[in-house]
Amino acid sequence: MLFLDNLDVFYGDAQALWNVSLEVHKGEIVTLLGSNGAGKTTTLKTISGLLHPRKGEVRLGDIRLDQVEPSSIVRHGIAHVPEGRRLFPNMTVAENLIVGAYNTHAWPDRNKTIETIYEIFPVLSERKGQLAGTLSGGEQQMVAIGRGLMSDPSLLMLDEPSLGLAPKIVEMIFQILVNISKKGTTILLIEQNAQLALQIAHRAYVMETGRISLEGEASDLIQNEHVRKAYLGL
């Protein structure tokens, strides 16, 4: 479904990614693990078209995503839930969600889709008239995920969805991600909580200093000695 082939990505003259290749197959949850500064967020930004590789390709099926604008990438079915949520704090919950449907594919069904979001996150229905900036961290993360789903994506990318949240909220959100996956949305997940990410993922990649250092089935990587020491604290 999604293919990254030998990407080199730079910030100015500083190289951030070296020969990064990965695949995400339809229906999978794939997690990308690594420490802060390893290049994970850069990878998602490159897929989203916010950064452009100097070398390599990003493809969704037969479509070259590295040659089109970010708005076109959304229309092709990729939604990006960024680190830190990036909501519009002075807009209501409902207004933040509707922003996610501003593309020709999703707009006609926006009212139906937002009702589906309220079914997934019932608390957002109760808060739909409330300013997003007044919500708790967990509720804001729900809005961010819901906004991504409003574009009716085939691939949902999430960058650190557990950041700053209480453990019980994290467990609830990860269960919701599993349910979203079961309903047919493919997921690419960046997550510091490696234990939880590997528990819900089908496959995983480990990124270190801008390079992919390990890849495999999540059930295998959770037993890998290096992963257990470096990321699971075992």
FENSULPE-V444317 format. One record per residue. N is the residue number from 1. PHI is phi in radians with two decimals (999 if undefined). OMEGA is omega in whole degrees, 0 to 359 (* if undefined). D_CENTER is the distance of its C-alpha to the mean C-alpha in Angstrom with 1 decimal. Layout:
n | phi | omega | d_center
N | PHI | OMEGA | D_CENTER
N | PHI | OMEGA | D_CENTER
This chain:
n | phi | omega | d_center
1 | 999 | 178 | 15.1
2 | -2.04 | 182 | 13.2
3 | -2.30 | 170 | 15.4
4 | -1.90 | 187 | 15.4
5 | -2.16 | 172 | 19.0
6 | 0.92 | 182 | 20.6
7 | -1.37 | 164 | 18.7
8 | -1.99 | 183 | 20.5
9 | -2.27 | 183 | 19.0
10 | -2.19 | 162 | 21.0
11 | -1.89 | 187 | 21.2
12 | 1.12 | 179 | 24.8
13 | -1.64 | 183 | 26.8
14 | -1.60 | 180 | 24.5
15 | -1.41 | 182 | 22.6
16 | -1.93 | 179 | 19.1
17 | -2.22 | 178 | 18.2
18 | -2.16 | 171 | 21.0
19 | 0.86 | 182 | 21.0
20 | -1.41 | 176 | 17.4
21 | -2.27 | 173 | 17.2
22 | -2.74 | 180 | 14.8
23 | -2.30 | 172 | 14.4
24 | -2.22 | 182 | 12.2
25 | -1.61 | 182 | 14.7
26 | -0.98 | 177 | 14.8
27 | 1.55 | 183 | 14.3
28 | -1.49 | 157 | 12.7
29 | -1.89 | 178 | 10.2
30 | -2.03 | 179 | 9.9
31 | -1.96 | 178 | 9.2
32 | -1.98 | 184 | 9.9
33 | -1.80 | 177 | 12.4
34 | 2.82 | 180 | 14.7
35 | -1.33 | 176 | 16.5
36 | -1.03 | 180 | 16.1
37 | 1.46 | 182 | 16.9
38 | -1.31 | 181 | 16.2
39 | 2.01 | 184 | 14.2
40 | -1.17 | 180 | 10.6
41 | -1.11 | 176 | 9.5
42 | -1.03 | 179 | 12.1
43 | -1.08 | 180 | 10.7
44 | -1.13 | 179 | 7.5
45 | -1.11 | 178 | 10.2
46 | -1.23 | 176 | 12.5
47 | -1.08 | 182 | 10.6
48 | -1.32 | 180 | 10.3
49 | 1.52 | 178 | 14.0
50 | -1.32 | 172 | 14.1
51 | -2.21 | 181 | 15.8
52 | -2.07 | 180 | 18.1
53 | -1.25 | 172 | 19.2
54 | -1.41 | 178 | 22.9
55 | -2.50 | 176 | 23.0
56 | 1.72 | 185 | 21.2
57 | -2.32 | 168 | 19.3
58 | -2.11 | 183 | 15.9
59 | -2.23 | 169 | 16.7
60 | -1.94 | 190 | 15.4
61 | 1.11 | 180 | 18.5
62 | -1.67 | 185 | 21.3
63 | -1.65 | 176 | 19.7
64 | -1.42 | 182 | 19.5
65 | -1.34 | 182 | 16.5
66 | -1.27 | 180 | 17.7
67 | -1.96 | 182 | 20.8
68 | -2.21 | 181 | 19.5
69 | -1.35 | 180 | 18.5
70 | -0.96 | 180 | 15.0
71 | -1.10 | 177 | 16.5
72 | -1.23 | 179 | 17.4
73 | -1.13 | 175 | 14.1
74 | -1.08 | 180 | 12.9
75 | -1.13 | 177 | 16.2
76 | -1.37 | 172 | 15.5
77 | 1.91 | 178 | 12.8
78 | -1.99 | 177 | 9.4
79 | -2.04 | 184 | 7.4
80 | -2.09 | 174 | 5.3
81 | -1.70 | 191 | 5.2
82 | -1.36 | 173 | 6.9
83 | -1.08 | 180 | 8.7
84 | 1.43 | 170 | 11.9
85 | 1.32 | 173 | 10.9
86 | 0.97 | 176 | 13.2
87 | -1.40 | 171 | 15.2
88 | -1.61 | 191 | 18.6
89 | -1.15 | 182 | 20.8
90 | -1.69 | 172 | 24.0
91 | -1.90 | 181 | 22.7
92 | -1.27 | 175 | 22.7
93 | -0.97 | 181 | 20.0
94 | -1.07 | 180 | 21.0
95 | -1.15 | 176 | 21.1
96 | -1.09 | 180 | 17.6
97 | -1.17 | 183 | 16.4
98 | -1.07 | 177 | 18.8
99 | -0.94 | 182 | 17.4
100 | -1.18 | 182 | 14.3
101 | -1.72 | 183 | 16.9
102 | -1.37 | 167 | 18.7
103 | -2.59 | 188 | 18.8
104 | -1.09 | 181 | 21.7
105 | -1.31 | 188 | 19.9
106 | -1.62 | 189 | 18.6
107 | -1.01 | 183 | 21.3
108 | -1.04 | 183 | 24.2
109 | -1.81 | 188 | 22.5
110 | -1.04 | 182 | 21.0
111 | -1.20 | 176 | 23.5
112 | -1.18 | 182 | 22.9
113 | -1.15 | 182 | 19.1
114 | -1.17 | 175 | 19.4
115 | -1.17 | 175 | 21.8
116 | -1.12 | 178 | 19.4
117 | -1.08 | 179 | 16.9
118 | -1.17 | 175 | 19.9
119 | -1.23 | 179 | 20.7
120 | -1.21 | 181 | 17.4
121 | -2.14 | 185 | 17.7
122 | -0.99 | 181 | 21.5
123 | -1.11 | 180 | 21.7
124 | -1.24 | 175 | 20.1
125 | -1.13 | 178 | 23.0
126 | -1.20 | 185 | 25.4
127 | -1.83 | 191 | 23.8
128 | -1.05 | 178 | 23.2
129 | -1.65 | 183 | 26.0
130 | -1.57 | 177 | 25.1
131 | -1.13 | 184 | 23.8
132 | -1.08 | 181 | 20.2
133 | -1.20 | 180 | 21.5
134 | -1.70 | 181 | 23.7
135 | -1.38 | 172 | 21.2
136 | -1.22 | 179 | 20.5
137 | -1.04 | 179 | 17.3
138 | -1.12 | 179 | 16.2
139 | -1.17 | 177 | 17.1
140 | -1.11 | 178 | 15.3
141 | -1.15 | 176 | 12.0
142 | -1.09 | 178 | 13.0
143 | -1.09 | 181 | 13.8
144 | -1.09 | 178 | 10.5
145 | -1.16 | 179 | 8.8
146 | -1.06 | 178 | 12.0
147 | -1.07 | 176 | 12.0
148 | -1.10 | 180 | 8.9
149 | -1.24 | 180 | 10.9
150 | -1.11 | 178 | 14.0
151 | -1.43 | 181 | 13.5
152 | 0.94 | 186 | 14.0
153 | -1.36 | 168 | 11.2
154 | -1.52 | 177 | 11.9
155 | -2.27 | 178 | 8.4
156 | -1.89 | 179 | 5.4
157 | -1.87 | 182 | 2.1
158 | -2.19 | 181 | 1.8
159 | -1.95 | 177 | 4.8
160 | 0.97 | 181 | 7.8
161 | -1.15 | 182 | 8.0
162 | -1.59 | 188 | 11.6
163 | -1.01 | 175 | 12.9
164 | 1.32 | 184 | 16.4
165 | -1.82 | 177 | 16.6
166 | -1.16 | 183 | 19.5
167 | -0.93 | 181 | 19.3
168 | -1.14 | 178 | 20.2
169 | -1.18 | 179 | 17.5
170 | -1.05 | 180 | 14.9
171 | -1.06 | 180 | 16.6
172 | -1.13 | 181 | 16.6
173 | -1.14 | 180 | 12.9
174 | -1.18 | 175 | 12.2
175 | -1.14 | 177 | 15.0
176 | -1.12 | 177 | 13.6
177 | -1.09 | 176 | 10.5
178 | -1.07 | 180 | 13.2
179 | -1.13 | 177 | 15.1
180 | -1.08 | 178 | 12.6
181 | -1.09 | 181 | 12.4
182 | -1.11 | 179 | 16.2
183 | -1.51 | 170 | 16.5
184 | 2.01 | 179 | 15.2
185 | -1.59 | 177 | 11.5
186 | -1.34 | 186 | 10.0
187 | -2.26 | 169 | 6.7
188 | -2.01 | 192 | 5.3
189 | -2.12 | 167 | 4.9
190 | -1.77 | 187 | 6.5
191 | -2.73 | 176 | 9.2
192 | -1.24 | 178 | 12.8
193 | -1.37 | 187 | 14.2
194 | -1.10 | 181 | 14.8
195 | -1.02 | 182 | 17.2
196 | -1.20 | 180 | 15.1
197 | -1.09 | 181 | 12.1
198 | -1.21 | 178 | 14.9
199 | -1.21 | 183 | 16.6
200 | -1.75 | 185 | 14.0
201 | -1.46 | 171 | 12.8
202 | -1.50 | 179 | 15.1
203 | -2.35 | 183 | 14.8
204 | -2.56 | 172 | 13.7
205 | -2.16 | 174 | 14.2
206 | -1.97 | 180 | 15.7
207 | -1.97 | 178 | 15.7
208 | -2.38 | 180 | 18.8
209 | 0.80 | 173 | 20.1
210 | 1.39 | 181 | 18.1
211 | -2.27 | 173 | 19.0
212 | -1.39 | 183 | 17.8
213 | -1.80 | 180 | 20.4
214 | -2.55 | 172 | 19.7
215 | -2.69 | 178 | 18.2
216 | 2.80 | 175 | 19.1
217 | -1.10 | 181 | 18.9
218 | -1.03 | 181 | 17.2
219 | -1.15 | 177 | 20.6
220 | -1.41 | 183 | 22.3
221 | -1.18 | 180 | 20.2
222 | -1.19 | 177 | 20.6
223 | -1.74 | 182 | 24.3
224 | -1.19 | 185 | 24.2
225 | -1.07 | 180 | 26.5
226 | -1.12 | 180 | 24.6
227 | -1.12 | 182 | 21.3
228 | -1.11 | 180 | 23.3
229 | -1.31 | 188 | 25.1
230 | -1.43 | 190 | 22.4
231 | -2.15 | 182 | 19.4
232 | -1.87 | 179 | 20.9
233 | 1.18 | 183 | 24.1
234 | -1.93 | * | 26.4
